């Protein structure tokens, strides 16, 4: 591990490289906030994949890519005379100090839940009109539902126990079944959404991140289905030429592996 002095030196080196690239590289000169946006989103997902894979080398690499984007945005901001990397660092530092009165003030917080509740209360005092205001509109729906529930919980709007949440899941499933029986497509969609929302809430009470859980299941399914495809090739077939019984047999083999 490097010393604090070496860390600061490494960061200064990155800033110097960014200055040089912005001056001399045609591609880097051309970039704007807007052109970098989709690349930043992509890098964030790549970091998420590396975290799920528990690949420390890849996490380090993807963090570097994200750090580059932060420095890049700050460089563009300084050119526009709007802000620079110092403003960014000071801004987040001031926010951290104000949001942690149990460290930098005289508020008590004995556990993480109390810290989260304090955080949401402070945000409202800072002028936020709604507790849910900080949830980005463009978040994927599953992630957004989880964050909405977390934030509502932060001000005390939550279930008192896990059993009540599970009962709500069962209730929503029954309502979905009733609408499926009635074959009302509009209501089926609405009730299906309620089932998903309640399941996400249940995951939160089980201290499971539903996005991570679902992505792990996606990866597991892909590996097992790829196994089926490879077995089809071994048998001189394409996967669509396998019978359902053959697919199921190979699926069970994949599970045992």
N, C-alpha and C positions, 0 to 999 in steps of 0.2 A: 504494500500500500504506500502511496506517495504522501509526502508531507503537505501541510497546508500551503507552504511556500511553493512547492512544486505544482500543486493543483492550480494556484493562482497564475503561475507562469504558463501552464498548459492552456488555461483559458485565455490569457493575453495573446498567446501564439495563435489561437483560433480567431480571435478578433483581428489580428494583423493579417492573417490569411484571407479573411472575409473582405477586408479593405482592399487587398490586392486583387482578389478575384472580381470584385465589383468594378474595379477600375480597368482591368485588362482582359477579362474573359467576356466574349460576346454573349454567351448564353446567360451568364450571371448578371450582366448589365441589363439584360432584357426583362428580368423577372420583376413582378409586382406582387403586392399582397394577394391579388386575385389569382394570378397564375400559380402561386405557391400553395394556395389553399387546398386543392385536391391532392397535391403531393404530400402535404402535412397529414391529411386524413389517412392516406395510404400508409405512411410511415407509422402512424399511431396503431393501425391494425396489425402491422408487421411486428411491432413491439408486443402487442397483445398476444400474437401467436407464439412469440419467443417465450413469453412468461408462462403460457399454458404448457409449453414443451419443457419448461424448467431448464432451458439452455442458457447458462450464464454468459457464455461467449457471445451468443446471438443477442441477448438482452443488452450487453455492453455496446455492441455494434449499433443496434437500433436506437439506443439512447443517444449515441453520438449523432445519428442522423436527425433525431428530433432536436438535439441541442443546436445543430447547424441551422435548422429552420428557425429556431428562436433568435439566434444571432442574425440570421438573414433578415427576418422581419424588423429587428431592432435597427439594423443598418439602413434599411429602406426608410424607416421612421425618422432616423437622424437626417437622412438626405432631404426628407420632406419638412424638416425642422418641427416635427411633431413630438418626438421622444427619442431617446437612445437607450442602450442596454443598461446604463446606470439608472435611468428613470424606471425601467422595468424591474430591476433588482430592488431599488428602494421602495417601489410601490408594493411589491409582494411582501417585503420585510415589514412595512408599516401595517399591512393587512394582517399578517401573522401575529404581530404584537397586539393589535387591537382585538383580534379574535381569540386570543389566549389570555384572558384576564386572570385565569387561575395560575398562570406562570408569571405574567408581567403586572398583575394587579392584585386585588384583595378578594377576588371571587374564589369560592371553593368548588372543586370538581374531583370527586373521588373515583370516578370511572369514565370509560369512553362514552357511555350513553349520556352522561351529564355534560360532557364536553360538547357533544353534538347538539344537545338542546341549547346550551349557552350560545353556540355558534349561530343557530338560527335566530335566536332572540336578538343577538347583536346586529345581525343583518337587517332585521326589521327596524331597529333603532337607527341604522345608518340611512334609512330612507327607502328601503325596498317596500313596494306596495303589496307584494304577495310572497309568502314563503316559497311558492313554486316558481317565482320569477327567474330563478337562476338555472332552471332546467332548459337546456338548449332545445329549440323547436325541431332542429334537424337530427336529433338523436334517433337511432333505431328504436322502434316502438317498445321492444322488450327492455332495453336499457332505460328508456325514458320512464316506463312504468315502475321499475325498481327505484329510480331516483326520486320520482314523485312520492312513492310510499315512504322512502327514507326521510324525505324532507317533512312530510306531514307528521311522521312519527316524532321528528325532532321538536315539534311544538305540542306533543302530547296527544295527537289525534291518531290513536292506534288501538289494536286489540290488547286485552289484558293478559291473554294466555294463548299458547299454541293450539290448544284444543278448539278454541273458538274459531281460529283461522281455518283449521281443517274442516270443521263443521260447515263453514262458509263455502269451501271448495265443493263439498258434497252437495250443498244446497244449489250451487250454481250448475253443477253437473245435472241434477234433476231438472232444473229449469231448461237446460239445453235439450235434454231428452224429450221434454214435453213439446218444445218447439219443433224438434226434428219429426216427432210424431204428427204434428200439425202441418208439416211441410211448408212452413212460412220462412222463405229464404232470408228476408230482411231480419226477422227476429232471431233466426238461427245464427246469423253473423253476430248480432248484438250479444246473444247469450254465450257464444263461443269466446268472444272478447272478454266477457265477464269471467269465464272459466280460466282463461289465461291470466287475467289480472289477479284473480284470487290465488292461483298456483304460484305466481311470482311473489305474492305476499307471504304465502306459506314457506317458500324458499328462504325469504328474508328471516322469518322466525326460526328456521332451522340453521341459520347462519351459513347459507349457501348462496353464492352468487349465481342467479339463474342463467345469465349470459355465458359464464364460464362453464356451467354444467351442461348447457345445451351444445356449446361448441365442442366440449369433450366427447359428447355423444355423436356429434357430426363426424368428428375425426375417427371415432370407433367404427361408425357405420361405413365410412369411406374405406378404411382398411379391410373390413370384412367383405365389402362388396368387391374391392379390388382382388381379393383372394378368389372369389367366385369367378371373376373374369379370367384370372390366371389359370384356374382349373379348367375352364371352358376351352382355353387355347391348348392346354395339355391334351385335351380329348378331341382336338381337331375341330372345335366348334366355335362359333361366336356366342356371346352370352345370351343373345335373344333366341338361340336355338336350343338352349337348355330347357328341360321341363321344370315346372315349379317344384316337383319332388327332388330333382337333381340340385336345383338352386338351394333348397332347404337343407339338403344333405351337406353341401359344401359350406353353407352358412354355419351349420353346427360344427363342422371341422374348423372353420375360422375361429369360432368362439373358443374351442378347446386349445387353440394355439395361443 
